[in-house]
């Protein structure tokens, strides 16, 4: 399966056809680390883990009430010294109870998706909605952009075989991304 690439001009192609299956490749702690290493980059992430109320739109996706506390993993993801994306992951309380490692800074080989699978919460259905949204002041400052500049945002929703939503991750991408998706035609 094709892997993600980083072009000579710094353009990152995110190939969704393989990224979640190869998340533990060569000891990687998640898809971003595996794909960035495979592309010849130098991945790193600054991670902050908190327990807070999810934003109303995320709570609606999770199927939880707006007042429900969730585990939030806030990450600044880099290729070398270049910040390439901001990613906030929202995990319902039942996931953190079943797989406590998801609330740790270091979630181990394969990352949170592997820890959920280890706890019997494997994601079998993933939907990724891609939208454009104007950069907030905080996003613009972090990514070196103008406030209001349109950014690609991927909202990843992972569900188990029985339909429970176990993860919502909002990826806010900096400049220079290409997203590639495949559709089976059989």
C-alpha positions in Angstrom: 0.0 0.0 0.0 1.4 3.5 -0.8 2.8 5.4 2.1 2.7 9.1 2.9 5.3 11.3 1.4 7.1 14.6 2.1 8.0 16.3 -1.1 11.2 18.3 -1.7 9.1 21.5 -1.3 7.8 20.2 2.1 4.4 19.2 0.8 3.0 16.4 2.9 0.7 13.8 1.3 -1.4 12.0 3.9 -2.5 8.7 2.4 -5.5 7.5 4.4 -5.5 4.2 2.6 -2.8 2.8 4.9 -2.1 5.0 7.8 -4.1 3.2 10.5 -3.0 -0.3 9.6 0.7 0.7 9.8 0.6 2.8 13.1 3.0 0.5 15.0 5.5 0.0 12.1 9.1 -0.1 13.4 8.0 0.6 17.0 6.1 3.8 16.1 3.7 5.2 18.7 1.0 6.0 16.2 0.2 6.7 12.6 1.8 10.1 12.4 5.1 8.9 13.7 5.1 5.8 11.4 4.2 7.7 8.3 6.5 10.6 8.9 9.5 8.2 9.5 8.6 6.2 6.4 8.6 9.4 4.4 12.1 10.3 5.6 11.0 12.9 8.1 11.7 13.5 11.8 8.4 13.2 13.7 7.9 14.5 17.2 4.9 15.6 19.2 4.3 17.8 22.2 1.4 16.2 24.1 -0.8 17.5 26.8 -3.5 15.3 28.4 -6.4 16.8 30.4 -9.9 15.9 31.5 -12.4 18.5 30.5 -15.8 18.9 28.9 -15.8 18.3 25.2 -17.0 21.1 22.9 -20.7 20.7 22.1 -20.1 19.6 18.5 -17.6 16.9 19.6 -19.9 15.8 22.5 -22.7 15.4 19.9 -20.5 13.1 17.8 -19.5 11.1 20.9 -23.1 10.7 21.8 -22.4 12.2 25.2 -24.1 15.2 26.8 -22.3 18.5 26.5 -21.5 18.4 30.3 -19.7 15.1 30.1 -16.0 15.1 31.0 -13.7 13.4 28.5 -10.0 12.7 28.2 -8.5 15.2 25.7 -5.1 14.6 24.2 -3.8 17.9 22.7 -0.9 17.4 20.4 1.4 19.7 18.4 2.9 17.5 15.7 6.2 18.3 14.0 8.3 17.2 11.2 11.7 18.2 12.5 11.3 21.7 13.8 8.3 22.5 11.5 4.9 22.4 13.2 2.7 20.7 10.6 -0.6 20.0 12.5 -2.5 20.5 15.7 -4.5 17.4 16.7 -7.0 17.2 19.6 -8.3 13.8 20.5 -11.5 13.4 22.6 -12.0 10.0 24.3 -15.1 9.2 26.3 -14.8 8.2 30.0 -15.6 4.6 29.3 -12.6 4.3 27.0 -10.2 5.8 29.6 -11.6 3.4 32.2 -11.2 0.3 29.9 -7.8 1.5 28.5 -6.1 3.7 31.1 -3.0 4.1 28.9 -4.9 6.4 26.6 -4.7 9.1 29.3 -0.9 8.8 29.6 1.6 11.0 27.7 3.3 8.0 26.2 0.7 5.5 25.0 3.3 3.0 23.7 3.8 1.3 20.4 0.8 1.8 18.1 -0.6 4.6 20.2 -4.1 5.0 21.5 -5.8 3.0 18.7 -3.7 0.0 19.8 -4.4 0.5 23.5 -8.2 0.6 22.7 -7.9 -2.6 20.7 -6.0 -4.2 23.5 -8.9 -3.4 25.8 -11.5 -4.8 23.4 -12.5 -1.5 21.8 -11.0 -2.0 18.4 -12.0 0.6 15.8 -13.7 -1.2 12.9 -15.4 1.8 11.3 -13.7 5.1 10.7 -15.1 8.2 9.1 -13.1 11.3 8.3 -14.8 14.5 7.4 -12.6 17.1 5.8 -13.7 20.8 6.0 -12.1 24.2 5.7 -12.3 26.6 8.6 -10.8 30.0 9.3 -7.8 29.9 11.5 -8.4 31.1 15.0 -5.9 33.5 16.6 -4.3 30.6 18.5 -4.1 28.3 15.5 -2.7 31.2 13.3 0.0 32.0 15.9 1.0 28.3 16.3 1.1 27.6 12.6 2.6 30.9 11.4 -0.5 31.9 9.5 -2.9 34.9 9.2 -6.0 34.9 11.4 -8.9 33.8 9.2 -6.7 31.9 6.7 -8.6 28.8 5.6 -7.2 25.6 7.0 -8.0 22.0 6.2 -9.5 20.3 9.2 -10.0 16.5 9.4 -12.5 15.2 12.0 -11.7 11.5 12.5 -14.5 9.5 14.2 -13.7 5.9 15.2 -16.4 3.4 16.2 -16.3 -0.2 17.4 -18.0 -3.1 15.7 -21.1 -2.6 17.9 -21.3 1.1 16.9 -19.9 2.8 20.0 -17.9 6.0 19.2 -14.6 5.6 21.0 -12.6 8.5 19.5 -13.0 11.9 17.8 -9.8 13.5 16.7 -9.8 17.0 15.1 -6.6 17.4 13.0 -6.0 21.1 12.0 -3.4 21.1 9.2 -0.9 23.8 8.4 0.0 24.8 4.9 1.2 22.3 2.3 -0.9 19.2 2.8 -2.5 16.9 0.2 -5.1 14.4 1.4 -5.4 11.1 -0.5 -8.3 8.7 0.0 -9.2 5.5 -1.9 -12.6 4.1 -2.7 -13.0 0.3 -3.3 -14.9 -0.2 -6.6 -15.7 -3.9 -6.3 
